[in-house]
C-alpha cells in the first residue's frame, strides 16, 4: 500500500490534462473576444461603407430633398448586400453642414441589439450596440 502511494506521487500522466483545464477557459474567452470584436468591426465597416456610398449617390440630386431621397433609397435598396447587416435596423438621416451649408451629410445608424452581438456581449465586453457613421460630400465649387 505504501509503495503504491509513492508511485502515485511520481506519476505525471494527468499533468497535461490538468494544465489544459486551467488554460482552456482563458483560451476560450480570448477566442470569443476575437470573434466578437471581428463581428463588431465588420458591422462598423459595413455601416461606414453604406454611408459613403449613399453620400456619393446623393450627388446626383438637384435639391436637398432630392438628395435626401436618393440617399435613403440607396440604403433601402442595398442594405441587405452588406455583411452582418439587418436592413430593418438601418436608419438614414441627412443634413446640410459646413460653411454656408455647402456640404451634404449622410448619417447611417444601426442598432446591433437582438443579433449575435447580444449573445457575445454576455461573455465578453463589447462596445455599445448603437453605431452611427457619417459621410460628407460637397455640393459643388471649391
MIVO-623878 format. One record per residue: residue number from 1; chain; z, y, x of N, C-alpha, C in turn. Coordinates in Angstrom, 3 decimals. Atoms other than C-alpha are relative to their C-alpha. Example, Ala and Ser with C-alpha at 12.3 -4.5 7.8 and 13.67 -1.06 7.14 Angstrom:
+-----+-------+----------+----------+----------+----------+----------+----------+----------+----------+----------+
|  nr | kette |       nz |       ny |       nx |      caz |      cay |      cax |       cz |       cy |       cx |
+-----+-------+----------+----------+----------+----------+----------+----------+----------+----------+----------+
|   1 |     A |    0.000 |   -1.190 |    0.890 |    7.800 |   -4.500 |   12.300 |    0.000 |    1.200 |    0.900 |
|   2 |     A |   -0.060 |   -1.190 |   -0.820 |    7.140 |   -1.060 |   13.670 |    0.730 |    1.090 |   -0.770 |
+-----+-------+----------+----------+----------+----------+----------+----------+----------+----------+----------+
END
This chain:
+-----+-------+----------+----------+----------+----------+----------+----------+----------+----------+----------+
|  nr | kette |       nz |       ny |       nx |      caz |      cay |      cax |       cz |       cy |       cx |
+-----+-------+----------+----------+----------+----------+----------+----------+----------+----------+----------+
|   1 |     A |    0.000 |   -1.185 |    0.827 |    0.000 |    0.000 |    0.000 |    0.000 |    1.256 |    0.876 |
|   2 |     A |   -0.065 |   -1.163 |   -0.886 |    0.921 |    2.446 |    2.777 |   -1.288 |    0.137 |    0.798 |
|   3 |     A |    1.260 |   -0.039 |   -0.748 |   -2.226 |    1.523 |    4.683 |   -1.112 |    0.603 |   -0.854 |
|   4 |     A |    1.042 |   -0.559 |    0.868 |   -4.381 |    2.368 |    1.681 |    0.206 |    1.505 |   -0.232 |
|   5 |     A |   -0.257 |   -1.446 |    0.117 |   -2.690 |    5.797 |    1.329 |   -0.475 |    0.741 |    1.239 |
|   6 |     A |    0.475 |   -0.623 |   -1.241 |   -3.503 |    6.561 |    4.967 |   -1.506 |    0.140 |    0.012 |
|   7 |     A |    1.461 |   -0.093 |    0.033 |   -7.192 |    5.795 |    4.450 |   -0.462 |    0.967 |   -1.088 |
|   8 |     A |    0.334 |   -0.955 |    1.068 |   -7.188 |    7.879 |    1.253 |   -0.008 |    1.432 |    0.539 |
|   9 |     A |   -0.063 |   -1.347 |   -0.582 |   -6.223 |   10.990 |    3.252 |   -1.161 |    0.279 |    0.928 |
|  10 |     A |    1.118 |   -0.194 |   -0.925 |   -9.089 |   10.436 |    5.725 |   -1.361 |   -0.129 |   -0.682 |
|  11 |     A |    1.249 |    0.213 |    0.722 |  -11.714 |    9.632 |    3.081 |   -0.574 |    1.355 |   -0.444 |
|  12 |     A |    0.632 |   -1.286 |    0.320 |  -14.168 |   12.567 |    2.702 |   -1.228 |   -0.180 |   -0.884 |
|  13 |     A |    1.179 |    0.302 |    0.821 |  -16.633 |   11.006 |    0.252 |   -0.211 |    1.021 |   -1.123 |
|  14 |     A |    0.139 |   -0.933 |    1.119 |  -15.945 |   13.502 |   -2.571 |    0.079 |    1.465 |    0.381 |
|  15 |     A |   -0.148 |   -1.387 |   -0.455 |  -15.708 |   16.652 |   -0.439 |   -1.148 |    0.880 |   -0.485 |
|  16 |     A |    1.171 |   -0.800 |    0.416 |  -19.238 |   17.838 |   -1.253 |    0.043 |    0.309 |   -1.487 |
|  17 |     A |   -0.063 |   -0.222 |    1.447 |  -18.724 |   17.395 |   -4.979 |    1.045 |    1.050 |   -0.345 |
|  18 |     A |   -1.048 |   -0.995 |    0.266 |  -15.505 |   19.422 |   -4.921 |   -0.444 |    1.384 |    0.457 |
|  19 |     A |    0.499 |   -1.296 |   -0.475 |  -17.105 |   22.192 |   -2.832 |   -1.067 |    0.543 |   -0.965 |
|  20 |     A |    1.009 |   -0.438 |    0.961 |  -20.048 |   22.291 |   -5.257 |    0.648 |    0.478 |   -1.295 |
|  21 |     A |   -0.701 |   -0.417 |    1.217 |  -17.641 |   22.543 |   -8.186 |    0.581 |    1.404 |    0.143 |
|  22 |     A |   -0.489 |   -1.362 |   -0.229 |  -16.188 |   25.690 |   -6.606 |   -1.139 |    1.014 |    0.043 |
|  23 |     A |    1.104 |   -0.933 |   -0.223 |  -19.562 |   27.269 |   -5.773 |   -0.917 |    0.098 |   -1.225 |
|  24 |     A |    0.967 |    0.042 |    1.105 |  -21.586 |   26.270 |   -8.887 |    0.181 |    1.124 |   -1.023 |
|  25 |     A |   -0.105 |   -1.097 |    0.980 |  -20.090 |   28.819 |  -11.362 |   -0.477 |    1.342 |    0.546 |
|  26 |     A |    0.440 |   -1.267 |   -0.611 |  -20.694 |   31.693 |   -8.964 |   -1.521 |    0.006 |    0.128 |
|  27 |     A |    1.447 |    0.112 |   -0.136 |  -24.228 |   30.477 |   -8.282 |   -0.687 |    0.161 |   -1.358 |
|  28 |     A |    0.595 |   -0.120 |    1.328 |  -24.991 |   30.139 |  -11.995 |    0.093 |    1.427 |   -0.542 |
|  29 |     A |   -0.115 |   -1.399 |    0.433 |  -23.669 |   33.641 |  -12.761 |   -0.978 |    0.893 |    0.762 |
|  30 |     A |    0.956 |   -0.761 |   -0.798 |  -25.770 |   35.021 |   -9.922 |   -1.419 |   -0.209 |   -0.524 |
|  31 |     A |    1.329 |    0.275 |    0.538 |  -28.875 |   33.313 |  -11.288 |   -0.201 |    0.635 |   -1.375 |
|  32 |     A |    0.100 |   -0.657 |    1.310 |  -28.167 |   34.548 |  -14.828 |   -0.119 |    1.512 |    0.145 |
|  33 |     A |    0.121 |   -1.437 |   -0.254 |  -27.704 |   38.078 |  -13.471 |   -1.389 |    0.374 |    0.457 |
|  34 |     A |    1.367 |   -0.261 |   -0.469 |  -31.039 |   37.905 |  -11.672 |   -0.981 |   -0.086 |   -1.169 |
|  35 |     A |    0.891 |    0.131 |    1.155 |  -32.764 |   36.662 |  -14.829 |    0.201 |    1.149 |   -0.989 |
|  36 |     A |   -0.276 |   -1.089 |    0.925 |  -31.044 |   39.305 |  -16.965 |   -0.595 |    1.316 |    0.462 |
|  37 |     A |    0.559 |   -1.251 |   -0.503 |  -31.995 |   42.199 |  -14.739 |   -1.520 |   -0.062 |    0.107 |
|  38 |     A |    1.455 |    0.137 |    0.012 |  -35.533 |   40.843 |  -14.353 |   -0.564 |    0.251 |   -1.389 |
|  39 |     A |    0.405 |   -0.216 |    1.391 |  -35.831 |   40.786 |  -18.139 |    0.081 |    1.488 |   -0.360 |
|  40 |     A |   -0.188 |   -1.418 |    0.320 |  -34.458 |   44.333 |  -18.472 |   -1.010 |    0.869 |    0.747 |
|  41 |     A |    0.975 |   -0.790 |   -0.750 |  -36.677 |   45.709 |  -15.686 |   -1.412 |   -0.209 |   -0.538 |
|  42 |     A |    1.298 |    0.236 |    0.627 |  -39.684 |   44.061 |  -17.339 |   -0.184 |    0.854 |   -1.239 |
|  43 |     A |    0.071 |   -0.843 |    1.198 |  -38.897 |   45.874 |  -20.572 |   -0.112 |    1.477 |    0.396 |
|  44 |     A |    0.101 |   -1.387 |   -0.465 |  -38.328 |   49.168 |  -18.705 |   -1.441 |    0.323 |    0.401 |
|  45 |     A |    1.367 |   -0.228 |   -0.468 |  -41.735 |   48.827 |  -17.080 |   -0.973 |    0.042 |   -1.184 |
|  46 |     A |    0.896 |    0.023 |    1.157 |  -43.452 |   47.936 |  -20.364 |    0.116 |    1.273 |   -0.828 |
|  47 |     A |   -0.197 |   -1.220 |    0.793 |  -41.920 |   50.911 |  -22.198 |   -0.586 |    1.210 |    0.737 |
|  48 |     A |    0.573 |   -1.114 |   -0.765 |  -42.907 |   53.303 |  -19.380 |   -1.525 |   -0.039 |   -0.045 |
|  49 |     A |    1.452 |    0.113 |    0.062 |  -46.468 |   51.977 |  -19.330 |   -0.526 |    0.362 |   -1.386 |
|  50 |     A |    0.402 |   -0.330 |    1.361 |  -46.682 |   52.267 |  -23.109 |    0.014 |    1.518 |   -0.211 |
|  51 |     A |   -0.082 |   -1.459 |    0.135 |  -45.547 |   55.911 |  -22.958 |   -1.131 |    0.678 |    0.778 |
|  52 |     A |    1.059 |   -0.601 |   -0.812 |  -48.016 |   56.702 |  -20.167 |   -1.372 |   -0.181 |   -0.654 |
|  53 |     A |    1.290 |    0.241 |    0.647 |  -50.957 |   55.092 |  -21.972 |   -0.130 |    0.788 |   -1.304 |
|  54 |     A |    0.051 |   -0.790 |    1.233 |  -50.063 |   56.783 |  -25.257 |   -0.236 |    1.473 |    0.315 |
|  55 |     A |    0.213 |   -1.392 |   -0.389 |  -49.892 |   60.156 |  -23.494 |   -1.444 |    0.218 |    0.461 |
|  56 |     A |    1.391 |   -0.121 |   -0.445 |  -53.262 |   59.544 |  -21.828 |   -0.962 |   -0.032 |   -1.182 |
|  57 |     A |    0.906 |    0.081 |    1.149 |  -54.862 |   58.579 |  -25.119 |    0.087 |    1.243 |   -0.880 |
|  58 |     A |   -0.168 |   -1.185 |    0.840 |  -53.465 |   61.697 |  -26.814 |   -0.796 |    1.198 |    0.502 |
|  59 |     A |    0.781 |   -1.112 |   -0.549 |  -55.579 |   63.942 |  -24.572 |   -1.216 |    0.292 |   -0.871 |
|  60 |     A |    1.203 |   -0.183 |    0.824 |  -58.489 |   63.411 |  -26.950 |    0.248 |    0.854 |   -1.243 |
|  61 |     A |   -0.292 |   -0.782 |    1.199 |  -56.714 |   65.273 |  -29.771 |   -0.257 |    1.481 |    0.187 |
|  62 |     A |    0.279 |   -1.428 |   -0.054 |  -57.674 |   68.826 |  -30.604 |    1.201 |    0.859 |   -0.380 |
|  63 |     A |   -1.198 |   -0.734 |    0.401 |  -54.400 |   69.875 |  -32.215 |    1.227 |   -0.856 |    0.322 |
|  64 |     A |   -1.231 |    0.739 |   -0.289 |  -50.762 |   68.906 |  -31.690 |    0.221 |   -1.131 |   -1.004 |
|  65 |     A |   -0.170 |    1.036 |    1.018 |  -50.714 |   66.988 |  -34.962 |   -0.928 |   -1.183 |    0.271 |
|  66 |     A |    0.944 |    1.074 |   -0.303 |  -53.804 |   65.036 |  -33.979 |    0.430 |   -0.764 |    1.252 |
|  67 |     A |   -0.499 |    0.664 |   -1.209 |  -52.377 |   64.303 |  -30.518 |    1.169 |   -0.925 |   -0.333 |
|  68 |     A |   -1.148 |    0.822 |    0.384 |  -49.149 |   63.025 |  -32.068 |   -0.454 |   -1.243 |   -0.760 |
|  69 |     A |    0.502 |    1.149 |    0.759 |  -51.068 |   60.790 |  -34.475 |   -0.695 |   -0.999 |    0.909 |
|  70 |     A |    0.693 |    0.890 |   -0.936 |  -53.237 |   59.393 |  -31.663 |    1.013 |   -0.786 |    0.839 |
|  71 |     A |   -1.021 |    0.681 |   -0.807 |  -50.170 |   58.607 |  -29.535 |    0.729 |   -1.056 |   -0.824 |
|  72 |     A |   -0.697 |    0.967 |    0.854 |  -48.376 |   56.921 |  -32.439 |   -0.907 |   -1.166 |   -0.380 |
|  73 |     A |    0.944 |    1.072 |    0.324 |  -51.487 |   54.958 |  -33.390 |   -0.203 |   -0.930 |    1.191 |
|  74 |     A |    0.158 |    0.835 |   -1.193 |  -51.893 |   53.774 |  -29.791 |    1.174 |   -0.968 |    0.134 |
|  75 |     A |   -1.180 |    0.847 |   -0.150 |  -48.332 |   52.475 |  -29.639 |    0.037 |   -1.066 |   -1.092 |
|  76 |     A |   -0.004 |    0.972 |    1.095 |  -48.623 |   50.809 |  -33.053 |   -1.024 |   -1.103 |    0.225 |
|  77 |     A |    1.074 |    0.977 |   -0.196 |  -51.864 |   49.086 |  -32.069 |    0.217 |   -0.890 |    1.221 |
|  78 |     A |   -0.089 |    0.733 |   -1.265 |  -50.856 |   47.967 |  -28.567 |    1.396 |   -0.467 |    0.387 |
|  79 |     A |   -1.375 |    0.352 |   -0.384 |  -47.082 |   47.398 |  -28.583 |    0.183 |   -1.503 |    0.184 |
|  80 |     A |   -0.174 |    1.450 |   -0.124 |  -47.426 |   43.654 |  -29.046 |   -0.662 |   -0.569 |    1.253 |
|  81 |     A |    0.664 |    0.469 |   -1.216 |  -49.568 |   43.399 |  -25.889 |    0.887 |    0.130 |    1.236 |
|  82 |     A |   -0.878 |   -0.205 |   -1.149 |  -46.701 |   44.448 |  -23.599 |    1.058 |   -1.099 |    0.063 |
|  83 |     A |   -0.941 |    1.104 |   -0.217 |  -44.334 |   41.876 |  -22.104 |    1.387 |    0.329 |   -0.550 |
|  84 |     A |   -1.376 |   -0.054 |    0.476 |  -40.963 |   41.295 |  -23.804 |    0.244 |    1.032 |   -1.101 |
|  85 |     A |   -0.162 |   -1.083 |    0.969 |  -41.584 |   43.986 |  -26.456 |   -0.177 |   -0.527 |   -1.417 |
|  86 |     A |    0.108 |    0.267 |    1.427 |  -40.921 |   43.538 |  -30.169 |   -0.527 |    1.280 |   -0.654 |
|  87 |     A |    0.601 |   -1.225 |    0.528 |  -43.271 |   46.057 |  -31.880 |    0.807 |    0.678 |   -1.111 |
|  88 |     A |   -0.764 |   -0.603 |    1.096 |  -40.864 |   46.591 |  -34.794 |    1.139 |    0.879 |    0.502 |
|  89 |     A |   -1.119 |   -0.771 |   -0.545 |  -38.251 |   48.134 |  -32.473 |   -0.437 |    1.194 |    0.844 |
|  90 |     A |    0.538 |   -1.100 |   -0.805 |  -40.505 |   50.739 |  -30.847 |   -0.078 |    1.255 |   -0.854 |
|  91 |     A |    0.089 |   -1.295 |    0.678 |  -40.225 |   54.416 |  -31.831 |   -0.705 |    0.979 |    0.932 |
|  92 |     A |    0.768 |   -0.983 |   -0.770 |  -42.518 |   57.231 |  -30.709 |    0.369 |    1.393 |   -0.478 |
|  93 |     A |   -0.310 |   -1.397 |    0.308 |  -41.631 |   60.915 |  -30.517 |   -0.875 |    0.855 |    0.899 |
|  94 |     A |    0.845 |   -0.897 |   -0.789 |  -43.929 |   63.722 |  -29.380 |    0.525 |    1.425 |   -0.120 |
|  95 |     A |   -0.376 |   -1.413 |    0.040 |  -43.237 |   67.341 |  -28.474 |   -0.764 |    0.778 |    1.053 |
|  96 |     A |    0.665 |   -0.894 |   -0.933 |  -44.654 |   70.320 |  -26.647 |    1.057 |    0.550 |    0.959 |
|  97 |     A |   -0.959 |   -0.457 |   -1.004 |  -42.932 |   71.284 |  -23.402 |   -0.701 |    0.886 |    1.014 |
|  98 |     A |    0.552 |   -0.762 |   -1.106 |  -43.425 |   73.353 |  -20.302 |   -0.106 |    1.473 |   -0.310 |
|  99 |     A |    0.198 |   -1.444 |    0.136 |  -44.161 |   76.991 |  -19.726 |   -1.099 |    0.263 |   -1.017 |
| 100 |     A |    0.932 |   -0.377 |    1.062 |  -45.919 |   78.476 |  -22.756 |   -0.503 |   -1.236 |   -0.764 |
| 101 |     A |    0.295 |    1.242 |    0.735 |  -45.906 |   74.979 |  -24.279 |   -1.356 |   -0.585 |    0.397 |
| 102 |     A |    1.260 |    0.526 |   -0.503 |  -48.795 |   73.826 |  -22.091 |    0.011 |   -1.507 |    0.192 |
| 103 |     A |   -0.093 |    1.438 |   -0.220 |  -47.537 |   70.246 |  -21.750 |    0.272 |   -0.711 |   -1.312 |
| 104 |     A |   -0.217 |    0.849 |    1.173 |  -47.601 |   67.498 |  -24.353 |    0.739 |   -1.240 |    0.469 |
| 105 |     A |   -0.849 |    1.111 |   -0.434 |  -44.844 |   64.905 |  -24.022 |    0.043 |   -1.094 |   -1.063 |
| 106 |     A |   -0.137 |    1.168 |    0.871 |  -44.782 |   61.402 |  -25.487 |    1.225 |   -0.770 |    0.473 |
| 107 |     A |   -1.212 |    0.761 |   -0.315 |  -41.381 |   59.680 |  -25.584 |   -0.005 |   -1.275 |   -0.833 |
| 108 |     A |   -0.047 |    1.301 |    0.669 |  -41.201 |   55.973 |  -26.407 |    1.396 |   -0.569 |    0.203 |
| 109 |     A |   -1.332 |    0.608 |   -0.102 |  -37.824 |   54.421 |  -27.187 |   -0.058 |   -1.421 |   -0.556 |
| 110 |     A |   -0.038 |    1.414 |    0.379 |  -36.999 |   50.740 |  -27.549 |    1.444 |   -0.463 |    0.004 |
| 111 |     A |   -1.353 |    0.520 |    0.127 |  -33.822 |   49.030 |  -28.702 |   -0.027 |   -1.504 |    0.271 |
| 112 |     A |    0.013 |    1.409 |   -0.399 |  -33.132 |   45.671 |  -26.998 |    1.001 |   -0.857 |   -0.758 |
| 113 |     A |   -0.991 |    0.811 |    0.713 |  -30.342 |   44.576 |  -29.349 |   -0.701 |   -1.035 |   -0.870 |
| 114 |     A |    0.561 |    1.078 |    0.793 |  -30.973 |   41.307 |  -31.133 |   -1.012 |   -0.843 |    0.743 |
| 115 |     A |    0.956 |    0.779 |   -0.788 |  -33.070 |   39.883 |  -28.304 |    0.756 |   -0.860 |    1.011 |
| 116 |     A |   -0.606 |    0.774 |   -1.087 |  -32.421 |   37.722 |  -25.258 |    1.049 |    0.829 |    0.731 |
| 117 |     A |   -0.948 |   -0.922 |   -0.646 |  -30.588 |   40.773 |  -23.917 |    1.427 |   -0.232 |   -0.483 |
| 118 |     A |   -1.352 |    0.195 |    0.547 |  -27.626 |   40.175 |  -26.246 |    0.663 |   -1.255 |    0.546 |
| 119 |     A |   -0.585 |    1.237 |   -0.515 |  -27.139 |   36.608 |  -25.075 |    0.335 |    0.114 |    1.476 |
| 120 |     A |   -0.264 |   -0.146 |   -1.435 |  -27.407 |   37.520 |  -21.395 |    1.120 |    1.002 |    0.271 |
| 121 |     A |   -1.037 |   -1.010 |   -0.225 |  -25.129 |   40.554 |  -21.730 |    1.402 |   -0.545 |   -0.268 |
| 122 |     A |   -1.303 |    0.638 |    0.179 |  -22.328 |   38.241 |  -22.881 |    0.488 |   -0.642 |    1.293 |
| 123 |     A |   -0.359 |    0.702 |   -1.232 |  -22.413 |   36.512 |  -19.493 |    0.092 |    0.918 |    1.209 |
| 124 |     A |    0.026 |   -0.930 |   -1.140 |  -23.247 |   39.322 |  -17.052 |   -0.127 |    1.424 |   -0.527 |
| 125 |     A |    0.063 |   -1.407 |    0.392 |  -23.017 |   43.108 |  -17.176 |   -1.429 |    0.512 |    0.159 |
| 126 |     A |    1.358 |   -0.528 |   -0.010 |  -26.373 |   44.667 |  -18.092 |    0.025 |    1.458 |   -0.449 |
| 127 |     A |    0.056 |   -1.414 |    0.420 |  -27.489 |   48.294 |  -18.687 |    0.024 |    0.147 |   -1.523 |
| 128 |     A |   -0.033 |   -0.302 |    1.430 |  -27.403 |   49.970 |  -22.095 |   -1.230 |   -0.571 |   -0.707 |
| 129 |     A |    1.126 |    0.642 |    0.688 |  -29.623 |   48.346 |  -24.747 |   -1.077 |    0.964 |   -0.497 |
| 130 |     A |    0.998 |   -0.955 |    0.478 |  -31.456 |   51.563 |  -25.719 |   -0.737 |    0.600 |    1.193 |
| 131 |     A |    0.843 |   -0.493 |   -1.087 |  -34.357 |   52.544 |  -23.462 |   -0.887 |    1.107 |   -0.555 |
| 132 |     A |    0.958 |   -1.040 |    0.361 |  -36.340 |   55.773 |  -23.627 |   -0.727 |    0.436 |    1.257 |
| 133 |     A |    0.828 |   -0.429 |   -1.118 |  -39.211 |   56.624 |  -21.313 |   -0.986 |    1.031 |   -0.504 |
| 134 |     A |    0.861 |   -1.117 |    0.386 |  -41.412 |   59.705 |  -21.320 |   -1.178 |    0.131 |    0.943 |
| 135 |     A |    1.177 |   -0.330 |   -0.794 |  -44.849 |   60.708 |  -20.117 |   -0.533 |    1.346 |   -0.484 |
| 136 |     A |    0.452 |   -1.356 |    0.318 |  -46.283 |   64.220 |  -19.996 |   -1.427 |    0.181 |    0.490 |
| 137 |     A |    1.368 |   -0.365 |   -0.388 |  -49.902 |   65.374 |  -19.964 |   -0.179 |    1.493 |   -0.263 |
| 138 |     A |    0.296 |   -1.417 |    0.200 |  -51.257 |   68.905 |  -19.642 |   -1.070 |    0.162 |   -1.066 |
| 139 |     A |    0.994 |   -0.273 |    1.033 |  -53.266 |   70.478 |  -22.420 |   -1.324 |    0.461 |    0.580 |
| 140 |     A |    1.224 |   -0.518 |   -0.616 |  -55.797 |   71.913 |  -20.042 |    0.352 |    1.199 |    0.854 |
| 141 |     A |   -0.245 |   -1.126 |   -0.889 |  -56.085 |   74.617 |  -17.437 |    0.920 |   -0.428 |    1.138 |
| 142 |     A |   -0.835 |    0.324 |   -1.168 |  -54.159 |   74.765 |  -14.181 |    0.965 |    1.106 |    0.291 |
+-----+-------+----------+----------+----------+----------+----------+----------+----------+----------+----------+
END
